[in-house]
């Protein structure tokens, strides 16, 4: 009997910052990324730079898979945009380990970039740490350029900050 190939499709959905799937994905991100920096970032500094005031959130998106054969839905990626001065900043971009390399991060970036363009922003900014080389590679291959460290990340000298400037035409 031949083995059956399970196919899935990706669906991007805008959700509330407080959506249970969004909260679960952010918790998974904290569990994975937090320990990478625990030897050099105090809990207070991490809390200060990672805090997101829900009133500053412009949009939150979650990527779901839906298996073609069963229709089963699973939340596999998260990204949010928050206001940082006049800029929109990408926050909490995360893809579950099992779904990395499957197009989820591309779908997330596309969704948040479209939201920033629709908001009339000339660019999108973000910060990631030096112990997240996969994230750095993703942003660089997606057209993001390094910029100086911006607020509130000055207390994290190992920050990698990026921007993507959108075509104005």
WOVEN-V872041 format. One record per residue. N is the residue number from 1. PSI is psi in whole degrees, -180 to 180 (none if undefined). D_FIRST is the distance of its C-alpha to the first C-alpha in Angstrom with 2 decimals. Layout:
<<N & PSI & D_FIRST> <N & PSI & D_FIRST>>
This chain:
<<1 & 126 & 0.00> <2 & 148 & 3.84> <3 & 150 & 6.53> <4 & 134 & 9.10> <5 & 121 & 12.57> <6 & 118 & 15.38> <7 & 147 & 18.39> <8 & 156 & 21.88> <9 & 158 & 25.27> <10 & 140 & 28.66> <11 & 126 & 31.57> <12 & 131 & 35.10> <13 & 133 & 37.43> <14 & 134 & 41.10> <15 & 170 & 41.79> <16 & 150 & 44.83> <17 & -31 & 45.67> <18 & 5 & 45.43> <19 & 136 & 41.97> <20 & -37 & 40.00> <21 & -41 & 37.04> <22 & -44 & 39.62> <23 & -40 & 41.41> <24 & -40 & 38.30> <25 & -39 & 37.39> <26 & -38 & 41.01> <27 & -41 & 41.00> <28 & -39 & 37.87> <29 & -47 & 39.68> <30 & -40 & 42.81> <31 & -35 & 40.95> <32 & -46 & 39.44> <33 & -37 & 42.39> <34 & -49 & 45.39> <35 & -24 & 45.10> <36 & -27 & 45.11> <37 & 3 & 48.70> <38 & -22 & 50.05> <39 & -11 & 52.09> <40 & 3 & 54.15> <41 & 125 & 54.18> <42 & 156 & 55.97> <43 & -39 & 54.39> <44 & -44 & 57.24> <45 & -41 & 56.77> <46 & -43 & 53.01> <47 & -41 & 53.68> <48 & -43 & 56.37> <49 & -26 & 54.37> <50 & -11 & 51.06> <51 & 137 & 52.59> <52 & 116 & 51.75> <53 & 116 & 54.20> <54 & -27 & 52.11> <55 & -15 & 54.94> <56 & -7 & 54.44> <57 & 125 & 50.78> <58 & -43 & 50.44> <59 & 147 & 46.71> <60 & 132 & 43.64> <61 & 145 & 40.13> <62 & 137 & 36.74> <63 & 133 & 33.43> <64 & 147 & 30.52> <65 & 151 & 26.83> <66 & 116 & 25.06> <67 & 133 & 21.29> <68 & -43 & 20.40> <69 & -37 & 17.88> <70 & -21 & 20.00> <71 & 2 & 23.43> <72 & 132 & 24.14> <73 & 139 & 27.17> <74 & 132 & 28.22> <75 & 122 & 31.55> <76 & -6 & 31.00> <77 & 152 & 34.27> <78 & 144 & 37.98> <79 & 151 & 41.13> <80 & 156 & 44.61> <81 & 135 & 47.80> <82 & 156 & 51.15> <83 & 132 & 54.65> <84 & 91 & 56.40> <85 & -131 & 59.80> <86 & -4 & 59.33> <87 & 156 & 55.91> <88 & 132 & 52.46> <89 & 132 & 50.73> <90 & 127 & 47.00> <91 & 148 & 46.31> <92 & 41 & 43.39> <93 & 122 & 40.77> <94 & 139 & 37.72> <95 & 134 & 33.96> <96 & 149 & 31.79> <97 & -44 & 30.56> <98 & -18 & 26.86> <99 & 10 & 27.60> <100 & 142 & 30.01> <101 & 12 & 29.36> <102 & 8 & 27.44> <103 & -1 & 30.47> <104 & -45 & 31.83> <105 & -37 & 35.11> <106 & -41 & 35.64> <107 & -41 & 35.19> <108 & -48 & 37.66> <109 & -43 & 40.21> <110 & -44 & 40.04> <111 & -45 & 40.70> <112 & -34 & 43.64> <113 & -42 & 45.13> <114 & -42 & 45.09> <115 & -40 & 46.78> <116 & -42 & 49.43> <117 & -45 & 50.14> <118 & -28 & 50.50> <119 & -1 & 52.93> <120 & 18 & 54.98> <121 & 137 & 54.58> <122 & -15 & 55.18> <123 & 169 & 52.92> <124 & 135 & 50.50> <125 & 160 & 51.23> <126 & 163 & 49.26> <127 & 139 & 49.63> <128 & 162 & 47.21> <129 & 166 & 47.95> <130 & -11 & 47.99> <131 & 23 & 45.32> <132 & 63 & 42.74> <133 & -30 & 42.21> <134 & -39 & 38.92> <135 & -44 & 40.84> <136 & -46 & 43.66> <137 & -43 & 41.37> <138 & -50 & 39.73> <139 & -43 & 43.15> <140 & -43 & 44.60> <141 & -16 & 41.79> <142 & 11 & 42.10> <143 & 14 & 45.78> <144 & 143 & 47.53> <145 & 146 & 50.72> <146 & 142 & 52.37> <147 & 166 & 55.44> <148 & 155 & 57.94> <149 & 131 & 57.06> <150 & 166 & 57.92> <151 & 138 & 58.93> <152 & 24 & 57.96> <153 & 5 & 56.28> <154 & -29 & 59.51> <155 & -2 & 59.29> <156 & 82 & 55.96> <157 & -14 & 57.05> <158 & 8 & 53.56> <159 & 145 & 52.36> <160 & 118 & 50.80> <161 & 143 & 51.86> <162 & 161 & 50.60> <163 & 153 & 51.32> <164 & 119 & 49.76> <165 & 131 & 52.41> <166 & 147 & 51.36> <167 & 135 & 52.57> <168 & 3 & 55.51> <169 & none & 55.17>>
